[in-house]
Amino acid sequence: MNNQAYWVWMQQAISSGGGKLRPILERYGSLKAFYEAGEKDWKIESSIGRSELQKLRNFSVEQAQNQIERAYAGGQKLICYEDAEYPQCLREIYDAPLVLYYQGTFPDLSHIPAVAIVGTRKSTENGRRITRSFARDLAEAGVVVVSGGAMGIDQSAHRGAIEGEGKTISVLGCGIDFPYLMGSAPLRKKISEHGALVSEYPPGTPSLAAHFPVRNRIISGLSMGVLVVEAAAHSGSLITARDALEQNRDVYAVPGGLESTSSEGTNQLIKDGAHLVTSAKDILDDLESRCNWVREPSVSLSDKAALAAPEGLSPDGESIYKVLTYEPQHISVLQEKTGLPVEKLMAALTELEIQDAATECENNRYKRAEQGL
């Protein structure tokens, strides 16, 4: 029997039970030995409650093995609590998950710092723009960006990290194969190519509302700090911030307008002692001062855009594409940068829009299109 099966068997019973697990391992040495000890010993183990005992009875190691095989057949992998690859930062929290399912490549967090970015699903355009800017700059500096894959701030954080050509982790509140937010399937694919989709839930587990507050402890547990962007007074993001504080992580918050309901939570966090930040540099400076890590040198977005220019552009289209960034720029700025007459500038911008290489924003502003995101 695969040793992972004993971990999956135990997780089915005690779920987020890192604290309950330790006395069992101290007494029996391994979960296999605990399993083989049988129900008589399970009953006297003080960390196992009545409902958990029932789950141990009703879920066999053979069923656990089938679950593992289903995960591997679907392109997923497993990391167990005892594995060397299991993130040490996560192992240190009291309620660490016993098993993580993942798809993609799990970043080595022992050498690379991670920062979680969370916020409301009902985000404003300004909040999403700020989030992408923070995530992009953090990723460019070599920081892993962690979030939850939800609409709004979460997805903007993942997109920003991908734009910054960095690594990102999306912690899901369902099985990785469950069709949750499948309208964002291209983004999920990109995340798995630039990092990993992660879940403590086995294949096929639906996205129940109760799962999301539970998974938040993993988002913060994987990270050295949590950045909150746009959170209402009772936002679920504040649960992640609370988890972070309980796990001795730093909490950063972006201040918002006094009349903005989407910033009531972030402003309150700042009043309660969270670090007020206005740029990724604030977080990077803090990380460098606290750990033996040096940020990677930045590369300008315009240089990246030039390297990724679509094929077949006209000379004017290529000239504009080189100066486009992911932040909207007024046509007067683009004209100044390229020296093109207005007529040629507008014709070239139309060409770029047709090729899905540029996006028109409000007030005669244009930005580089976020292709495939």
C-alpha positions as CSV (number, residue, x, y, z in Angstrom):
1,M,0.0,0.0,0.0
2,N,1.3,3.4,-1.0
3,N,2.3,5.3,2.2
4,Q,0.4,8.4,0.9
5,A,-2.8,6.4,1.3
6,Y,-2.5,6.5,5.1
7,W,-2.2,10.3,5.0
8,V,-5.2,10.6,2.7
9,W,-7.1,8.2,5.1
10,M,-6.3,10.3,8.1
11,Q,-7.0,13.6,6.4
12,Q,-10.5,12.4,5.5
13,A,-11.2,12.1,9.2
14,I,-9.4,15.0,10.9
15,S,-9.1,17.4,7.8
16,S,-7.1,20.4,9.0
17,G,-5.6,18.4,11.9
18,G,-1.9,19.2,12.1
19,G,-2.2,19.8,15.8
20,K,-4.1,16.6,16.3
21,L,-1.6,14.6,14.3
22,R,1.5,15.3,16.3
23,P,0.6,13.3,19.4
24,I,-0.4,10.4,17.2
25,L,3.0,10.4,15.4
26,E,4.8,10.7,18.7
27,R,3.0,7.7,20.1
28,Y,3.0,5.4,17.0
29,G,5.9,6.7,14.9
30,S,3.9,6.6,11.6
31,L,0.3,6.7,10.4
32,K,0.7,3.2,9.0
33,A,1.4,1.9,12.5
34,F,-1.5,3.8,13.9
35,Y,-3.8,2.3,11.2
36,E,-2.6,-1.2,11.9
37,A,-3.1,-0.7,15.6
38,G,-6.8,-0.9,14.9
39,E,-10.0,0.6,16.3
40,K,-9.3,-0.3,19.9
41,D,-6.3,2.0,19.9
42,W,-8.1,4.7,17.8
43,K,-10.7,4.9,20.6
44,I,-8.3,5.7,23.3
45,E,-6.4,8.4,21.4
46,S,-7.4,11.6,23.1
47,S,-7.0,13.7,19.9
48,I,-9.6,11.6,18.0
49,G,-13.2,12.6,18.7
50,R,-16.3,10.5,18.2
51,S,-17.2,11.9,14.7
52,E,-13.6,11.5,13.6
53,L,-13.5,7.9,14.8
54,Q,-16.6,7.3,12.7
55,K,-14.9,8.7,9.7
56,L,-11.8,6.5,10.3
57,R,-14.2,3.5,10.4
58,N,-16.1,4.4,7.2
59,F,-13.2,5.4,5.0
60,S,-10.7,2.7,4.2
61,V,-7.1,2.9,3.1
62,E,-8.1,1.2,-0.1
63,Q,-10.6,4.0,-0.8
64,A,-7.8,6.4,-0.1
65,Q,-5.6,4.7,-2.6
66,N,-8.3,4.9,-5.2
67,Q,-8.5,8.6,-4.5
68,I,-4.8,9.0,-5.1
69,E,-5.0,7.1,-8.3
70,R,-7.8,9.3,-9.5
71,A,-5.7,12.4,-8.7
72,Y,-2.7,11.2,-10.6
73,A,-4.9,10.1,-13.6
74,G,-6.2,13.7,-13.7
75,G,-2.7,15.2,-13.8
76,Q,-2.5,16.1,-10.1
77,K,0.2,15.3,-7.6
78,L,0.3,15.0,-3.8
79,I,2.5,16.4,-1.1
80,C,2.0,14.8,2.4
81,Y,2.9,16.4,5.7
82,E,5.9,14.2,6.2
83,D,7.4,14.8,2.7
84,A,10.5,16.9,2.4
85,E,8.8,18.9,-0.3
86,Y,6.0,19.9,2.1
87,P,6.4,23.7,2.7
88,Q,8.0,24.2,6.0
89,C,6.1,27.5,6.5
90,L,2.8,25.6,6.2
91,R,4.0,22.8,8.4
92,E,4.6,25.3,11.3
93,I,0.9,26.3,11.6
94,Y,-1.2,24.5,14.1
95,D,-4.0,23.3,11.7
96,A,-1.8,22.4,8.7
97,P,-3.4,20.2,6.1
98,L,-2.1,16.7,6.1
99,V,-2.2,16.4,2.3
100,L,-2.0,18.9,-0.5
101,Y,-3.2,18.1,-4.0
102,Y,-1.6,20.2,-6.7
103,Q,-1.4,20.7,-10.5
104,G,1.6,22.4,-12.0
105,T,5.0,23.0,-10.3
106,F,5.0,23.8,-6.6
107,P,7.5,26.6,-6.0
108,D,10.3,26.0,-3.5
109,L,9.2,28.3,-0.7
110,S,12.2,27.5,1.4
111,H,14.3,29.8,-0.8
112,I,11.7,32.1,-2.3
113,P,9.4,34.4,-0.2
114,A,5.6,34.3,-0.9
115,V,3.1,37.1,-0.4
116,A,-0.7,36.5,-0.4
117,I,-2.9,39.1,-2.1
118,V,-6.6,38.9,-1.2
119,G,-9.7,41.1,-1.4
120,T,-13.3,41.4,-2.3
121,R,-14.9,39.6,-5.2
122,K,-16.9,42.8,-5.9
123,S,-13.9,44.8,-6.7
124,T,-13.7,48.2,-8.4
125,E,-11.8,48.7,-11.6
126,N,-9.3,50.8,-9.6
127,G,-8.9,48.0,-7.1
128,R,-8.2,45.4,-9.8
129,R,-5.7,47.8,-11.4
130,I,-3.8,48.4,-8.1
131,T,-3.8,44.7,-7.4
132,R,-2.3,43.8,-10.7
133,S,0.4,46.5,-10.3
134,F,1.3,45.1,-6.8
135,A,1.3,41.5,-8.0
136,R,3.3,42.3,-11.2
137,D,6.0,44.2,-9.3
138,L,6.3,41.5,-6.6
139,A,6.5,38.8,-9.2
140,E,9.1,40.7,-11.2
141,A,11.2,40.9,-8.0
142,G,11.0,37.1,-7.5
143,V,8.2,36.9,-4.9
144,V,5.6,34.1,-5.3
145,V,2.1,35.6,-5.3
146,V,-0.5,33.5,-3.5
147,S,-4.3,34.0,-3.8
148,G,-7.5,32.1,-4.0
149,G,-8.6,32.1,-7.6
150,A,-11.9,33.9,-7.0
151,M,-13.3,36.7,-9.1
152,G,-12.2,40.2,-8.4
153,I,-9.0,40.9,-6.4
154,D,-7.9,37.2,-6.4
155,Q,-7.9,36.8,-10.1
156,S,-6.3,40.2,-10.6
157,A,-3.4,39.1,-8.3
158,H,-2.8,35.9,-10.4
159,R,-3.0,37.9,-13.6
160,G,-0.5,40.4,-12.4
161,A,1.9,37.8,-11.3
162,I,1.7,36.1,-14.7
163,E,2.2,39.5,-16.4
164,G,5.3,39.9,-14.3
165,E,6.5,36.5,-15.5
166,G,6.7,35.3,-12.0
167,K,5.3,32.4,-10.0
168,T,1.8,32.2,-8.5
169,I,-0.2,29.7,-6.4
170,S,-3.9,29.5,-6.4
171,V,-5.4,27.8,-3.3
172,L,-8.9,26.4,-4.1
173,G,-11.8,25.7,-1.9
174,C,-12.8,22.6,-4.0
175,G,-11.1,19.7,-5.8
176,I,-8.8,20.9,-8.5
177,D,-10.8,19.1,-11.1
178,F,-14.2,20.5,-10.0
179,P,-15.7,22.9,-12.6
180,Y,-15.4,26.0,-10.3
181,L,-15.4,29.3,-12.2
182,M,-14.6,27.5,-15.4
183,G,-15.1,30.7,-17.3
184,S,-11.7,31.4,-16.0
185,A,-10.3,28.1,-17.3
186,P,-7.6,29.9,-19.4
187,L,-6.4,31.7,-16.3
188,R,-6.3,28.5,-14.3
189,K,-4.2,26.9,-17.1
190,K,-1.8,29.8,-17.0
191,I,-1.5,29.6,-13.2
192,S,-0.5,25.9,-13.5
193,E,2.1,26.9,-16.0
194,H,3.5,29.6,-13.8
195,G,3.2,27.8,-10.5
196,A,0.4,25.6,-9.1
197,L,-3.2,25.1,-8.4
198,V,-3.4,23.8,-4.9
199,S,-6.2,22.2,-2.7
200,E,-6.5,20.1,0.4
201,Y,-9.7,18.7,-1.1
202,P,-9.6,15.4,-3.1
203,P,-10.7,15.2,-6.8
204,G,-14.4,15.8,-7.3
205,T,-14.9,17.8,-4.1
206,P,-17.5,20.6,-4.9
207,S,-17.0,24.3,-4.0
208,L,-19.1,24.5,-0.8
209,A,-19.3,27.8,0.9
210,A,-17.9,26.3,4.1
211,H,-14.7,25.3,2.4
212,F,-13.5,28.9,1.6
213,P,-13.0,30.2,5.1
214,V,-11.1,26.9,5.9
215,R,-8.8,27.2,2.9
216,N,-7.9,30.8,3.8
217,R,-5.5,29.5,6.5
218,I,-3.5,27.8,3.7
219,I,-3.3,31.0,1.7
220,S,-1.8,32.9,4.7
221,G,0.2,29.8,5.9
222,L,2.1,29.6,2.6
223,S,3.0,33.3,2.8
224,M,5.4,35.6,4.8
225,G,2.7,38.3,4.7
226,V,-0.8,39.0,3.5
227,L,-1.7,42.1,1.4
228,V,-5.4,43.0,1.6
229,V,-6.8,45.2,-1.3
230,E,-10.4,46.3,-1.1
231,A,-12.2,44.5,1.6
232,A,-15.7,45.4,2.9
233,A,-16.4,45.5,6.6
234,H,-17.3,41.8,6.8
235,S,-15.2,40.5,3.9
236,G,-13.9,37.0,3.9
237,S,-10.5,38.5,3.2
238,L,-10.5,39.7,6.8
239,I,-10.6,36.0,7.9
240,T,-7.4,35.5,5.9
241,A,-5.9,38.6,7.7
242,R,-6.9,37.2,11.0
243,D,-5.4,33.8,10.1
244,A,-2.2,35.6,9.2
245,L,-1.9,37.3,12.5
246,E,-2.6,34.0,14.4
247,Q,0.2,32.5,12.3
248,N,2.6,35.3,13.1
249,R,2.5,36.6,9.5
250,D,2.6,40.3,8.6
251,V,-0.5,42.0,7.3
252,Y,-0.3,44.8,4.7
253,A,-3.3,46.9,3.6
254,V,-3.9,49.4,0.8
255,P,-5.9,52.4,2.1
256,G,-9.1,53.4,0.4
257,G,-11.4,56.3,0.2
258,L,-13.4,57.1,3.3
259,E,-16.7,56.8,1.4
260,S,-15.8,53.6,-0.3
261,T,-17.6,50.6,1.2
262,S,-15.1,48.3,-0.5
263,S,-12.3,49.8,1.6
264,E,-14.0,49.8,5.0
265,G,-12.2,46.5,5.9
266,T,-8.8,47.6,4.7
267,N,-9.0,51.0,6.5
268,Q,-10.0,49.2,9.7
269,L,-7.0,46.8,9.3
270,I,-4.7,49.8,9.2
271,K,-6.4,51.3,12.3
272,D,-5.8,48.0,14.0
273,G,-2.1,48.0,13.2
274,A,-1.7,46.5,9.7
275,H,1.2,48.0,7.6
276,L,-0.1,50.7,5.3
277,V,1.4,50.2,1.9
278,T,1.1,52.2,-1.3
279,S,3.4,50.3,-3.6
280,A,5.0,46.8,-3.9
281,K,8.3,48.5,-2.9
282,D,7.0,48.9,0.6
283,I,6.5,45.2,0.9
284,L,9.8,44.3,-0.9
285,D,11.8,46.6,1.5
286,D,10.2,44.9,4.4
287,L,10.9,41.4,3.1
288,E,14.6,42.2,2.4
289,S,15.0,43.7,5.9
290,R,13.6,40.5,7.6
291,C,15.0,37.6,5.7
292,N,18.1,36.6,3.8
293,W,16.7,37.3,0.4
294,V,17.5,39.8,-2.3
295,R,14.9,40.9,-4.9
296,E,15.6,40.3,-8.6
297,P,16.5,43.3,-10.8
298,S,13.4,44.7,-12.5
299,V,12.8,44.7,-16.2
300,S,10.6,47.4,-17.6
301,L,7.2,46.4,-18.9
302,S,7.8,48.2,-22.2
303,D,10.9,46.0,-22.7
304,K,8.8,42.9,-22.0
305,A,6.1,44.1,-24.4
306,A,8.7,44.6,-27.1
307,L,10.0,41.0,-26.7
308,A,6.4,39.6,-26.9
309,A,5.3,41.7,-29.9
310,P,2.9,39.8,-32.2
311,E,4.1,38.7,-35.7
312,G,3.0,40.6,-38.8
313,L,2.6,44.1,-37.3
314,S,3.2,47.1,-39.5
315,P,6.2,49.3,-38.6
316,D,3.8,51.8,-36.9
317,G,2.0,49.1,-35.0
318,E,5.3,47.6,-33.8
319,S,6.4,51.1,-32.7
320,I,3.3,51.6,-30.6
321,Y,3.4,48.1,-29.2
322,K,6.9,48.7,-27.9
323,V,5.7,51.5,-25.7
324,L,2.4,50.1,-24.5
325,T,2.2,48.8,-20.9
326,Y,-0.5,47.1,-18.9
327,E,-1.4,50.5,-17.4
328,P,-3.6,52.7,-19.6
329,Q,-1.8,55.6,-21.3
330,H,-3.4,58.6,-23.0
331,I,-3.0,58.8,-26.8
332,S,-1.1,62.1,-26.3
333,V,1.5,60.1,-24.3
334,L,1.8,57.4,-27.0
335,Q,2.2,60.1,-29.6
336,E,4.9,61.7,-27.7
337,K,6.7,58.4,-27.2
338,T,6.5,57.3,-30.8
339,G,6.5,60.6,-32.7
340,L,3.7,59.4,-35.0
341,P,1.1,61.8,-36.4
342,V,-2.4,61.3,-34.9
343,E,-3.8,59.8,-38.1
344,K,-1.1,57.1,-38.2
345,L,-1.2,56.6,-34.4
346,M,-5.0,55.9,-34.5
347,A,-4.7,53.6,-37.6
348,A,-1.9,51.6,-35.8
349,L,-3.9,51.3,-32.6
350,T,-6.9,50.0,-34.6
351,E,-4.5,47.4,-36.1
352,L,-3.4,46.4,-32.7
353,E,-7.0,46.1,-31.4
354,I,-7.9,43.9,-34.4
355,Q,-5.0,41.6,-33.5
356,D,-6.1,41.6,-29.8
357,A,-2.8,43.2,-28.9
358,A,-4.2,46.4,-27.5
359,T,-7.3,47.4,-25.5
360,E,-9.0,50.8,-25.6
361,C,-9.9,52.2,-22.1
362,E,-11.9,55.2,-21.1
363,N,-10.9,58.8,-21.8
364,N,-8.8,58.0,-25.0
365,R,-6.4,55.7,-23.1
366,Y,-4.9,52.4,-24.4
367,K,-3.0,49.6,-22.8
368,R,-1.4,46.3,-23.8
369,A,-4.0,43.5,-24.1
370,E,-3.9,40.7,-21.5
371,Q,-4.0,37.9,-24.0
372,G,-5.1,34.5,-22.7
373,L,-5.8,35.9,-19.2
